[in-house]
Amino acid sequence: MIKKWKSFEEQLDMLEYRGLIITDRDKALKYLERIGYYRLSGYWYPFRKKSTCSDKKSDEFLELTTFEQVINLYIFDKKLRLLVIDAIERIEMAIRVDVAYILGMNNGLAYLETKELHGKFSKQVINKGINKGKTQQQVWIEKFNVAIKRNQKTDFVKHHIEQYSGNLPIWVAIELLDFGMISTLYSGLKNKDKDKIALKYNVENGEIFAQWLRSLNHLRNIAAHHSRLWNSNIVDRSDAKTILPNAQLNNAKPFMYFCIMKQLLNVICPHSKWGERVKELYLNFPIQNSNYVDVEQTGSKKDWQLWT
């Protein structure tokens, strides 16, 4: 059994029946056609009434809730996602260079060599799951080989296949990696190498920085797949004490990770206006004087301006 298919007009009728105020029907239909009912449902969820018989939400909307409010919240989230993608692109490029440089210094093929990486990554065998019996490095290399195959007709890959028997030095191989693979490779570096890169960004040690990168990759995936970000539940979390020990930030919400991005950008692009753009977006949060929707649901505090 699945829900019955509904036309865009029927979807809008249902929303209106449930109490959502539609002031411009043609415009609302265009948004449904372009964005989709299910994706928008995440943005009108906070505007739904609480059920009288359970902790769940009912289908009915709170009084005076408008379709325009929902769209404005969606647009705010879209702008936030674009800011996250902008920041993480710069962070990814910088970490890409850092990892390639420190590995390549000793051995151009260090990423393939067991002895050049941390033993937990290169020697310790996974004891459960689909990768049981393999090391993390072996799993990583399998993904890397898929990336080579996918890009085998790319000029620089083709050149190394023809001229160097397919051996890509790390400063070339790194260009085939996505942020997730880069963060995994970073976590597999020897402690001294992880620490050296971490200290560059004023992070206490490489283990903390490795977790930061995993968390940022999680946010990157949310933003890149156009998923709801502004009040999302962050699954791959970093310890809040590693960013602002006295701030008591919520590491389950995205704001703390915006603070991490800002700290990294302060090193990578010290003259960047990224933090100012985040502030401007926050100051223009589209839902004002609401008891149900508030910018602090991103995980920020009342004096959030001090931390970005």
C-alpha atoms as one frame of an Amber mdcrd trajectory, in Angstrom:
protein
   0.000   0.000   0.000   1.300   3.476  -0.915  -0.241   6.899  -0.861  -2.445
   7.820  -3.784  -0.849   9.984  -6.485  -2.177  13.557  -6.570  -1.928  16.246
  -9.203  -0.324  19.583  -8.312  -3.780  21.132  -8.136  -4.970  18.395  -5.756
  -1.867  18.849  -3.620  -2.575  22.560  -3.296  -6.237  21.918  -2.537  -5.222
  19.560   0.250  -2.826  22.115   1.771  -5.521  24.752   1.657  -8.039  22.365
   3.225  -5.576  21.788   6.085  -5.433  25.497   6.800  -2.457  26.787   4.793
  -3.248  30.256   3.446  -2.719  30.508  -0.328  -2.741  34.142  -1.476  -1.487
  33.522  -5.024  -2.620  30.151  -6.332  -0.789  30.335  -9.679   2.483  31.198
  -7.977   2.037  28.435  -5.394   1.395  25.889  -8.146   4.608  26.906  -9.895
   6.586  26.315  -6.697   5.037  22.864  -6.269   5.841  22.038  -9.883   9.427
  23.241  -9.588  10.429  22.146  -6.071   8.025  19.346  -5.259   5.515  18.682
  -2.485   7.689  16.290  -0.494  10.756  18.562  -0.393   8.667  21.562   0.635
   6.963  19.505   3.340  10.152  19.753   5.413   9.748  23.529   5.467   6.076
  23.626   6.423   6.507  20.921   9.069   7.320  23.464  11.864   4.078  25.283
  11.009   1.868  22.245  11.665  -0.183  21.957  14.840   0.693  19.462  17.517
  -1.515  16.417  17.656  -3.904  16.324  20.595  -3.435  12.584  21.104   0.327
  12.111  20.622   3.672  13.918  20.436   3.491  13.901  16.655   2.344  16.757
  14.441  -1.157  16.786  13.029  -1.877  17.526   9.380  -3.489  20.852  10.293
  -1.555  24.112  10.002  -1.214  26.712  12.712  -3.478  29.735  12.306  -2.317
  32.433   9.859   0.360  30.196   8.313   0.920  31.161   4.676   2.461  29.396
   1.721   4.650  32.477   1.324   6.210  31.886   4.766   7.082  28.350   3.733
   8.718  29.529   0.518  10.641  32.269   2.323  12.022  29.671   4.721  12.989
  27.491   1.756  14.787  30.422   0.104  16.643  31.205   3.340  17.781  27.584
   3.482  18.837  27.650  -0.158  21.022  30.715   0.465  22.480  29.004   3.527
  23.316  25.891   1.497  25.072  27.999  -1.128  27.167  29.657   1.576  28.128
  26.255   2.953  29.118  24.978  -0.493  31.188  28.120  -1.076  33.062  27.697
   2.225  33.616  23.957   1.905  34.894  24.317  -1.659  37.683  26.585  -0.388
  38.372  24.320   2.587  38.461  21.236   0.371  40.930  22.810  -2.039  43.243
  23.801   0.808  43.154  20.391   2.524  43.664  18.731  -0.858  46.958  20.602
  -1.240  47.995  19.980   2.381  47.509  16.205   2.189  49.178  15.857  -1.215
  52.126  17.992  -0.155  52.884  16.219   3.105  52.531  12.724   1.597  54.383
  13.580  -1.600  57.306  15.023   0.352  58.446  11.498   1.260  56.919   9.323
  -1.429  54.806  10.150  -4.451  52.888   6.895  -3.985  52.662   7.153  -0.194
  48.882   6.841  -0.281  49.313   3.277  -1.575  52.092   2.316   0.839  51.200
   0.664   4.144  54.331   1.924   5.889  53.605   5.562   5.000  50.236   5.631
   6.778  48.871   5.108  10.276  48.717   1.451  11.289  45.065   1.681  12.307
  44.261   2.740   8.743  46.666   0.529   6.817  47.006  -2.628   8.943  44.046
  -3.011  11.305  41.421  -5.300   9.793  37.722  -4.400   9.867  35.894  -7.126
  11.797  32.288  -6.559  10.770  30.057  -5.288   7.986  30.429  -5.558   4.232
  34.141  -4.708   4.430  34.951  -7.373   7.005  38.482  -8.724   6.552  39.773
  -5.597   4.794  41.731  -2.651   6.104  40.420   0.889   5.814  43.184   1.574
   3.329  42.078  -1.335   1.135  38.505  -0.048   1.139  39.783   3.432   0.296
  41.950   2.087  -2.570  38.930   0.262  -4.014  37.053   3.561  -4.159  40.109
   5.250  -5.623  40.334   2.627  -8.398  36.689   3.288  -9.240  37.548   7.003
  -9.518  40.447   6.195 -11.868  38.220   4.036 -14.067  35.549   6.730 -14.159
  38.135   9.299 -15.239  40.360   7.106 -17.413  39.705   9.215 -20.512  40.537
  12.476 -18.741  43.724  13.905 -20.241  45.910  13.867 -17.128  44.792  10.354
 -16.130  45.249   9.042 -19.654  48.740  10.569 -19.761  49.819   8.802 -16.568
  48.312   5.501 -17.695  50.238   5.681 -20.961  53.519   7.130 -19.679  53.785
   5.787 -16.125  51.872   2.488 -16.186  48.945   4.096 -14.423  50.934   5.248
 -11.392  49.503   8.581 -10.282  51.623  10.495  -7.769  49.616  11.820  -4.867
  49.629  15.396  -6.180  47.867  14.070  -9.299  45.738  11.388  -7.625  44.336
  13.927  -5.168  42.469  15.604  -8.034  40.274  12.521  -8.411  39.113  12.523
  -4.812  35.899  13.953  -3.438  35.839  15.609  -0.030  34.800  12.390   1.686
  37.777  10.476   0.277  40.133  13.329   1.155  38.905  13.429   4.750  39.252
   9.625   4.997  42.810   9.768   3.642  43.634  12.561   6.091  42.399  10.407
   8.979  44.751   7.675   7.736  47.882   9.826   7.916  50.472   9.235  10.595
  49.799  11.265  13.722  52.728  13.613  13.155  51.463  14.452   9.663  47.866
  14.930  10.841  49.039  17.164  13.656  51.206  19.261  11.351  48.252  20.063
   9.109  45.887  20.616  12.052  48.203  23.130  13.711  48.235  25.154  10.508
  44.521  25.806  11.150  44.956  26.455  14.879  43.440  23.098  15.777  44.873
  21.308  18.795  45.615  17.982  17.117  44.975  15.849  14.076  42.311  13.664
  15.664  40.127  16.679  16.365  40.716  18.002  12.853  39.877  14.623  11.306
  36.504  14.710  13.058  35.930  18.282  11.881  36.520  17.181   8.297  34.086
  14.270   8.655  31.436  16.628  10.025  32.018  19.160   7.257  31.739  16.406
   4.673  28.352  15.516   6.168  27.218  19.154   5.834  28.652  19.293   2.338
  26.520  16.291   1.348  23.383  17.879   2.809  24.004  21.094   0.864  25.114
  19.422  -2.371  22.004  17.237  -2.474  19.740  20.247  -1.844  18.456  18.768
   1.382  17.060  20.877   4.215  19.977  22.314   6.190  18.888  25.171   8.434
  17.531  23.046  11.324  18.818  19.650  10.237  20.047  17.000  12.653  23.798
  16.542  12.147  24.655  12.849  12.314  28.467  12.947  12.020  29.152  15.237
  14.965  32.260  16.912  16.331  32.815  17.645  20.011  31.526  21.156  20.733
  34.392  21.774  23.181  36.908  21.612  20.332  35.593  24.756  18.663  34.365
  27.115  21.401  34.916  25.599  24.854  32.741  28.122  26.700  30.003  28.612
  24.134  27.920  25.488  24.928  26.927  25.142  21.294  24.695  22.326  20.116
  26.804  19.925  18.050  23.643  18.307  16.665  22.754  21.488  14.765  24.549
  23.219  11.882  25.504  26.559  13.461  28.494  25.095  15.297  29.875  23.836
  11.994  29.493  27.292  10.453  31.807  28.466  13.248  34.295  25.739  12.288
  34.146  26.841   8.650  34.793  30.436   9.686  37.850  29.419  11.734  39.304
  27.527   8.768  38.522  30.343   6.336  40.304  32.786   8.637  43.484  30.877
   7.726  42.697  29.994   4.115  41.130  33.291   3.035  41.810  35.836   5.814
  40.153  38.664   3.870  37.034  36.654   3.004  33.648  38.260   3.652  32.035
  34.855   4.121  31.309  35.418   7.813  29.714  38.776   7.044  27.485  37.139
   4.449  26.360  34.569   7.012  25.594  37.367   9.492  23.596  39.274   6.903
  21.554  36.193   6.057  20.873  35.491   9.752  19.848  39.087  10.398  17.334
  38.765   7.568  15.785  35.513   8.746  12.363  35.597   7.067  10.180  34.426
   9.969   9.917  37.040  12.699   8.043  37.050  16.019   7.049  33.410  15.744
   6.701  31.003  18.657   7.326  28.050  16.353  10.045  29.001  13.868  13.183
  30.844  14.923  16.725  31.257  13.572  18.048  29.765  16.819  16.731  26.411
  15.594  19.935  26.334  13.537  21.740  25.844  16.856  22.792  29.460  17.324
  22.528  31.469  20.544  21.251  34.990  21.130  24.753  36.460  20.868  25.657
  34.353  17.812  27.284  37.359  16.082  30.273  37.012  18.412  31.094  33.531
  17.121  31.065  33.921  13.332
